[in-house]
Amino acid sequence: MALAELEILTDALNRMMDSCHNKCINPSYKEAELNKGESVCVDRCVAKFFEVNKKVGEKMQSMNNGGGAGGGAPRSF
């Protein structure tokens, strides 16, 4: 079970890094360090990514506890 959780966490971290890098960092590197705009963009991107993941996790938890939209537990097909 721990290995599966580690894989999920690693996948989420990699998706966040790819998404924020593509959104915030100019592909033609001109400086070794992030400039102010890139740094602010990365900070906001990471914060939003974690906030969305938190909300999704809370929604999934409420669905598993029978409090999701439509009531009851999720159906299995």
Residue pairs with C-beta under 8 A, 6 or more apart in sequence:
12 53
16 45
16 46
16 49
16 50
19 45
19 49
20 41
20 42
20 45
20 46
20 49
23 41
23 45
24 38
24 41
24 42
24 45
25 34
25 38
25 42
26 38
34 42
59 68
62 68
63 69
63 73
63 74
64 73
64 74
66 72
66 73
68 74
